[in-house]
């Protein structure tokens, strides 16, 4: 599969890479990391990263403005996106060929070429494996920038290697990526360092966490975010906070956005991605996301999580 993807990349002069909406470090790491790798080894190609920018990920880079005519005759690659509904950008189907590279369950089998490995720790780890295949068969090289992006994606999706998905291959990949010499401490600080407003919100979350039979609910309204001076994107750094609470089995973060309530499910055992799909989302067995139209639906999602964990 990796050789087939490399052969396909070599056939196209224009390549457009998409990822999922509401990106996280692995979405940016895999998308921008693949773009950088291709340009490192095929500088004559035109490679674009599509999608809306999330300013909380400025430290990783920014996507490109991609004009619709560029899709004609282009190769389109979608990374880290389980289903077409979550692809950021509506023109991904207008290219000549479509490749899916992902580590979520393959529920939506889109693309002419699909490389999906749900057991991989991150899609950025898959891009690293693609690089190794290219290194062996084509003499690919990796720049410091590409290594930094892929490393960020891996540590983002493994929770700094704490999640069970981080296996031996993950650590071997990380070791080689680190050997390229990027500033690892500053990258970790950018990803996980909390300023004073976030630290105060962290305390608020622990004080106001509602726990019922091992299930926690964190409710963050727009008024709360205004009070603490944070944005909805900022709260992503705090999703793991309830995990330190003894006896907690699973929890849901409910964050009010402009037109919806964003739901982030986390679990220490019960599988939550099927639940997330019921609310228009998806993800991994122990970490998934979805959205609710209003607070009433958000409470329905919390109740569904309680029922799931009670069975």
Helices and strands as residue ranges (DSSP letters): H 2-11, E 14-18, H 25-41, E 46-49, G 55-60, G 68-71, E 75-79, G 84-86, G 92-94, E 97-102, E 113-116, H 123-138, H 144-157, H 168-178, H 184-192, H 196-208, E 210-212, E 215-220, H 222-228, G 234-238, G 241-244, E 250-256, E 261-267, H 273-278, E 282-283, E 287-292, H 295-310
